[in-house]
Amino acid sequence: MSLPENWIDSLPAVRGKIVKNAELAPFTWFRVGGPADVIFLPEDEADLAAFLQTIDPAIPVTPIGVGSNLLVRDGGLDGVVVRLGRNFAQIVTDEWGLTAGAAALDAQVARAAAKAGLAGLEFYAGIPGTVGGAVTMNAGCYGGETKDVLLSARVMDRSGKAFIMSNAELEFAYRHSILQHSPLIVLGAAYELSADSVEAVTERMEAITARRETTQPIREKTGGSTFKNPEGHSAWKLVDEAGWRGKLFGGAKFSDLHSNFMINAEDATAADLEGLGDTVRAEVKDKFGIDLHWEIKRIGKK
């Protein structure tokens, strides 16, 4: 990719923070990946809008959250990576539902809903990401999906204009929304929920948390579910039946605890992790005639 000459030296002044040649590995759960040309951590929505309005439209802009479902390749990323911080993490509840900033952690959103006696977001307790990522990929688990409770999302386009998109406009499907193929940055979301007792909501949420802790390698350097479940099949069973549970590929492997969770087991590179995933996909296709599709988002240069 050819970027405008000396573009990094002509970045606008911001109230947030700009880091040049910024390592991205610490921003992802896998702890791998090359650097970004620039990371921008905006102070607030106005700071982000002013930045986007000023920089050359030819410069790519990539938003990331907490990197729980993200693999950054070893060659890093061209352009600007935008990471939203605490001023984008507010959570507000009322009698009909909840609004949350894109940087709010899904588990914190679930707890806020439970505290307010609002049902419908208990499954967010089992998703280790942020609202921005959950909306973008229609995150879900244990029978719930974001599309089931999302009323609308507030987004910002490449020119710095913010606007609201309805649930229908987001074109949700299994682990998918229209946002995955657009330059839009999620700023926040509104959820329509139902009233229930605090005790009942909390009990359901805690059951999900306990189940996750006993069935997923949550203390490993992982990226969550590696593959989407093919229709009529479970991805973990296919990985298991192909013989890849616990088998090393470079420094990467699929977890012994849950064979759809790829982990950085022994100082893996991003190439190890992506190579493992693609090798398993090829073997599953060859042995069972079933296509496995990545759920983990892979970005950057190899």
C-alpha positions in Angstrom: 0.0 0.0 0.0 1.3 3.4 -1.0 0.6 6.1 1.5 1.1 9.9 1.1 4.7 10.9 1.7 5.6 12.1 5.2 2.0 11.7 6.3 3.0 10.8 9.9 4.8 14.1 10.3 1.7 16.1 9.3 -0.8 14.6 11.7 -3.1 17.1 13.4 -2.8 18.2 17.0 -5.1 16.2 19.3 -6.2 16.3 22.9 -5.8 12.5 23.2 -2.6 10.6 22.6 -0.7 9.7 19.4 1.9 7.0 19.5 4.1 6.4 16.4 5.5 3.0 15.4 3.4 1.6 18.1 3.6 -2.1 19.2 0.2 -3.8 18.9 1.0 -7.1 20.6 0.2 -5.6 24.1 -3.2 -4.6 22.9 -4.3 -8.1 21.9 -5.0 -11.2 24.0 -2.7 -13.3 21.8 0.2 -10.9 22.6 1.5 -11.2 19.0 1.8 -9.0 16.0 3.8 -6.2 14.4 3.5 -2.5 15.0 1.1 0.1 13.6 2.4 3.2 11.9 0.3 5.2 14.5 -2.0 4.4 17.4 -4.5 7.2 18.2 -6.2 7.2 21.5 -8.8 10.0 21.3 -9.8 12.0 24.3 -13.5 12.0 23.3 -15.9 11.9 20.4 -15.1 15.5 19.3 -11.3 14.7 19.3 -11.9 11.7 17.1 -14.1 13.6 14.7 -11.6 16.5 14.4 -8.8 14.0 13.7 -10.7 12.1 11.0 -11.8 15.4 9.4 -8.2 16.5 9.1 -6.1 13.5 8.0 -5.7 12.5 4.4 -8.6 10.2 3.3 -6.0 7.9 1.7 -4.7 6.9 5.1 -6.3 3.7 6.4 -8.0 3.9 9.8 -8.5 0.6 11.8 -10.5 0.6 15.0 -9.7 -2.0 17.6 -11.1 -2.8 21.1 -9.4 -4.9 23.7 -8.2 -7.3 21.1 -9.9 -10.4 22.6 -10.9 -11.7 19.2 -8.1 -10.2 17.1 -5.0 -11.5 15.4 -2.5 -8.9 14.2 -0.1 -10.3 11.7 3.7 -10.0 12.2 4.1 -7.3 9.6 1.9 -4.9 11.5 -0.5 -2.4 10.1 -0.3 0.6 7.7 -2.0 3.8 8.7 -3.7 4.7 11.9 -5.1 2.3 14.6 -7.9 3.9 16.7 -8.4 2.6 20.2 -11.2 4.2 22.2 -10.6 4.7 26.0 -12.5 5.3 29.2 -14.4 8.4 27.9 -16.1 6.0 25.4 -17.0 3.4 28.2 -19.9 5.0 30.0 -22.9 2.8 30.8 -26.4 4.3 31.5 -29.5 2.4 32.4 -33.2 3.4 32.6 -36.5 1.6 32.8 -36.5 0.4 29.2 -32.9 -0.5 28.6 -29.3 0.4 28.6 -26.9 2.6 26.6 -23.1 1.9 26.5 -20.1 3.4 24.9 -18.1 1.3 22.5 -15.2 0.8 24.9 -17.4 -0.5 27.7 -16.5 -4.1 28.5 -19.3 -6.6 27.7 -19.0 -8.2 31.1 -19.4 -4.7 32.8 -22.5 -4.1 30.6 -24.0 -7.4 31.8 -23.4 -6.5 35.4 -24.9 -3.0 35.0 -28.0 -4.5 33.5 -28.3 -7.0 36.3 -27.9 -4.3 38.9 -30.7 -2.4 37.3 -33.0 -5.4 37.1 -32.9 -5.6 33.3 -32.9 -8.9 31.5 -31.5 -9.8 28.1 -27.8 -9.1 28.3 -26.8 -11.9 30.7 -24.9 -13.6 27.9 -22.5 -10.6 27.7 -21.0 -12.0 30.9 -19.5 -14.7 28.7 -18.0 -12.4 26.0 -14.5 -11.1 26.8 -14.7 -8.0 24.5 -16.2 -4.5 24.2 -19.5 -3.2 23.0 -17.9 -2.0 19.8 -16.7 -5.4 18.9 -19.9 -7.1 20.0 -22.0 -4.9 17.7 -19.6 -5.3 14.8 -19.5 -9.1 14.9 -23.0 -9.7 16.4 -21.2 -11.4 19.3 -23.1 -14.0 21.2 -22.9 -17.1 23.3 -25.1 -19.5 25.3 -28.2 -18.9 23.2 -28.0 -15.1 23.0 -26.8 -12.8 20.3 -26.3 -9.0 20.2 -28.9 -8.6 17.4 -31.6 -10.0 19.8 -31.4 -7.0 22.1 -29.7 -4.2 20.2 -31.9 -1.2 19.4 -29.4 0.9 17.5 -25.7 1.8 17.3 -24.1 5.2 17.1 -21.2 5.2 14.6 -18.8 7.6 13.0 -17.8 7.6 9.3 -14.4 8.4 7.8 -15.2 12.1 7.5 -15.9 12.4 11.2 -19.7 12.5 10.9 -21.6 10.6 13.7 -25.0 9.1 13.1 -27.4 6.4 14.4 -27.9 3.0 12.6 -30.9 0.9 13.5 -30.8 -2.8 14.1 -32.2 -3.5 10.7 -29.6 -1.2 9.0 -26.8 -3.2 10.6 -27.9 -6.3 8.6 -27.0 -8.8 11.3 -26.3 -12.4 10.6 -24.5 -15.1 12.5 -21.3 -13.5 13.8 -21.7 -10.8 11.2 -22.9 -7.2 10.6 -22.5 -4.7 7.8 -19.9 -2.9 9.9 -17.3 -5.6 9.2 -17.1 -4.4 5.6 -17.2 -0.6 6.2 -14.9 2.1 7.5 -17.4 3.0 10.2 -16.3 3.2 13.9 -18.7 2.2 16.5 -19.1 4.9 19.2 -21.8 3.2 21.3 -25.0 1.2 21.4 -28.5 1.2 22.8 -30.2 -2.0 24.0 -33.9 -2.7 24.5 -34.3 -4.9 27.6 -37.0 -6.2 29.8 -37.6 -5.8 33.6 -36.8 -8.7 35.9 -35.7 -9.1 39.5 -32.1 -8.3 40.3 -31.7 -11.7 41.9 -33.0 -13.6 38.8 -30.9 -11.7 36.3 -27.8 -12.0 38.5 -28.3 -15.8 39.0 -28.5 -16.4 35.2 -25.4 -14.2 34.6 -23.4 -15.9 37.3 -24.3 -19.3 35.8 -22.9 -18.2 32.5 -19.7 -16.9 34.1 -19.2 -20.2 36.0 -19.8 -22.3 32.9 -17.3 -20.2 30.9 -14.6 -20.5 33.6 -14.8 -24.3 33.6 -15.0 -24.9 29.9 -12.8 -22.2 28.3 -9.1 -21.4 28.7 -9.7 -17.9 29.8 -6.4 -17.4 31.6 -4.4 -18.3 28.5 -3.2 -16.0 25.7 -6.2 -16.8 23.4 -8.5 -15.1 21.0 -11.8 -16.7 21.9 -13.6 -18.9 19.5 -11.4 -19.4 16.4 -14.0 -20.7 13.9 -17.7 -20.1 13.4 -19.9 -23.1 13.9 -20.7 -24.5 10.4 -24.5 -25.1 10.0 -25.4 -28.4 11.7 -21.9 -28.8 13.2 -19.8 -27.7 16.1 -16.4 -26.3 15.2 -14.7 -27.7 18.3 -15.8 -31.2 17.4 -14.4 -30.9 13.9 -11.1 -29.6 15.2 -11.0 -32.5 17.8 -11.9 -35.2 15.2 -9.2 -33.9 12.9 -6.7 -34.6 15.7 -5.7 -31.0 16.6 -6.7 -30.7 20.2 -3.5 -29.8 22.1 -1.2 -30.4 19.2 1.6 -27.8 18.7 2.1 -25.9 15.5 5.2 -23.8 16.1 4.3 -22.1 19.4 0.5 -22.3 18.8 -2.1 -25.0 19.6 -5.8 -25.5 20.1 -6.5 -25.7 23.8 -6.8 -29.1 25.6 -9.7 -27.6 27.5 -11.7 -26.3 24.5 -10.6 -27.3 21.0 -12.1 -24.3 19.2 -9.9 -22.0 21.3 -6.5 -21.4 19.8 -3.8 -20.3 22.2 -0.3 -18.8 22.2 1.3 -21.7 24.1 5.0 -21.2 23.6 6.0 -17.7 22.3 4.0 -18.2 19.1 4.2 -15.7 16.3 1.1 -14.5 14.5 2.3 -16.7 11.5 2.2 -19.7 13.8 -1.3 -18.9 14.9 -2.7 -18.2 11.5 -0.8 -21.1 10.0 -2.3 -23.4 12.6 -5.8 -22.2 11.8 -5.4 -22.5 8.1 -3.9 -26.0 8.4 -6.8 -27.2 10.5 -9.3 -25.6 8.1 -7.6 -27.5 5.2 -7.6 -30.8 7.0 -11.3 -30.5 8.1 -12.2 -29.7 4.5 -10.2 -32.7 3.3 -11.5 -35.2 5.9 -15.1 -34.1 6.3 -15.9 -31.9 3.3 -16.9 -29.1 5.7 -15.7 -25.5 5.4 -14.5 -23.8 8.6 -14.6 -20.0 8.6 -12.6 -17.8 10.8 -14.4 -16.0 13.6 -11.2 -14.4 14.8 -10.5 -11.2 12.9 -7.1 -11.2 11.2 -5.5 -7.9 10.2 -2.2 -6.5 8.9 0.7 -7.6 6.8 2.3 -11.1 6.9 
